[in-house]
Amino acid sequence: MNRFSLIYICIFSFGISILSFFNLIYSNYFNHYLNIDSYIYSLLSSLLFGFIFLLKKNNEIKVTIYEKIITVISGYIILPLFISLPYYFSIYNITFINAYFEAVSGFTSTGFSIFDNIKHLDPSLILWRSSSQWIGGLYFLFSIILLIDIFDINLKKSLTNYLSLNSSEIFKQSIKILILYTSLTISIFVILNIFNIRLFDAFNLSMTIISSGGFLPINNLENILNTKIKEIIFAFMMLVSFFSLFLSYNLINFKKKNINFFQEDFYLLIYLVFLVVLFFVLFETEFNFSKIFFSLASSISNIGLSTNKTYENTNFIFLIITIIGGSFFSTSSGIRFVKLYSLFKFSINELLSHAKPMNIYINKLGFSNSVFDSSEINRFFITVLIFILSLFILSSLLTISGVDLESAFKLSILTLMNTVNSSIHGLAQFNFDELQYFTKYFLIIFMIIGRVELLTVLIILNKFLFKN
């Protein structure tokens, strides 16, 4: 690794140290001493890692896009090692692979868990699980900034007018992300608390929501969301991670912004309204509005949380919505709605151009002057192909390891989309603790693949397999 890569990972290593320190304070204040030593191990190891590599000799070199991609992927491998220590050294006799699985699941904001009964866990460990999601969501947003040059111009314009960001602009945007991410977390916490969700649950859930994670502070979410108004408010909070992180900032500074900054969020709003109306018309007699809205908000934001309501006839629909995903610059995963819409519009224009060759069809998204060219469409198409290929590979591996075909297919989608298993997908009772070790390794690898932009996988393969 070069110095840039080490500094980038070390910054988040110090972040884990801060979270470890907070857990030590929490454990001491509330007299939860069962796992307090484990947070000391995490604190010391992450601090030591950060200080050792920050003192490495400074060799100034130009950082290529390949090195940036490897840096991001390395962070998803290294940082969960520090997060896994409180699990491994806890009183629950967790094996290292299970501890690392839980850590990667949290850091990638997926939410798969080896714990069956959350109420038996020490409260400090519950807080640690939620914290791992929170810093993982922040790492993901920073990584989008780091890799922004691989994205198409239209998606980049939802963040900035610059075609390529220099170091000062990256620093400026990163500070803005940190402030917005923290502010939104606090806002969600306050709103949940206003609606009589107790402080501990509201704090953990706010970190889960903002990061699009799936860890809960309780076994049954219905015990917290015990009224329709709480269910609806919680659904609205989940939409924060569906729209762009910068939406609130852009609305406040509306006069200084052009329409490009709102283009994607506007499409997402139309998409959301369409789904709500469609589901309300089709399933009005089967589900009440709060259940419908909650499930939709959970799916489109790639959080995946659910109440105990069964959705046997709609599992596949919710999986499709999960695959589509949310905003380019949000903590949600998915292929992204704007990409799929662009592919659809380009395909329609191509068909029309053959049917009526005398007409001219412009490949332009509405509410914008930006025109997407064939190279952008090719990138979108390749992203879809990589997803299908990854889905086929992981489903095959899971089936070989003993998971039934239907569950393997569903679990593969959720893994690549970093979405927790629940009743809306028909996998609420799936037991990750009983999986074979090599199966957990597969899931770990594909959780990381799902969290990095799928296009980066092709770029890395192209670098090492086709060097010429």
Number of C-alpha atoms within 10 A of each C-alpha: 9 15 17 19 18 19 18 20 22 23 14 19 26 19 17 25 25 15 20 26 17 18 24 21 15 17 20 13 10 10 10 17 14 14 21 22 15 20 28 18 17 24 27 15 18 24 19 16 16 22 14 11 14 17 10 12 8 10 9 9 9 9 12 8 17 13 16 18 22 15 22 23 18 16 23 25 16 13 21 24 19 24 30 25 22 26 25 18 20 18 13 12 10 17 12 15 16 22 24 24 26 25 30 30 31 32 32 32 36 33 30 29 24 18 16 14 10 17 13 12 15 18 20 23 23 20 23 24 29 28 26 29 30 27 21 31 29 20 22 24 20 21 21 20 19 20 17 19 14 17 17 18 19 23 19 22 19 23 21 16 14 11 13 14 16 9 10 9 14 16 14 10 17 18 13 14 18 14 12 17 21 15 12 21 21 17 14 24 24 16 16 22 16 12 14 12 19 13 14 14 18 23 22 23 25 26 30 29 35 31 37 35 36 30 30 21 23 17 14 15 15 15 10 17 18 11 11 14 12 18 21 19 17 22 22 17 22 29 25 24 29 32 24 25 22 20 21 14 12 18 13 11 10 14 8 8 12 14 14 20 24 22 19 26 21 14 17 22 13 10 14 19 11 12 18 15 12 12 16 17 10 10 13 13 9 11 15 12 17 17 18 19 22 23 23 25 28 30 31 33 32 36 36 30 28 24 19 12 12 15 18 11 9 13 16 15 15 19 21 14 20 29 24 23 23 31 27 26 24 24 31 35 31 28 24 21 21 23 21 16 14 18 18 13 16 21 14 13 16 15 12 14 14 10 10 11 11 8 10 10 14 12 20 15 19 10 13 14 11 14 13 17 13 10 10 18 20 12 16 21 14 15 20 17 14 15 21 12 12 19 22 15 14 23 23 16 18 23 17 13 15 12 17 12 14 13 17 22 19 19 26 24 25 27 28 27 28 33 34 28 25 20 19 27 26 20 16 16 10 17 13 17 16 9 16 11 13 13 18 19 15 13 22 23 16 21 27 24 22 25 26 22 21 20 18 21 17 13 15 16 11 12 12 9 9 8 7 6
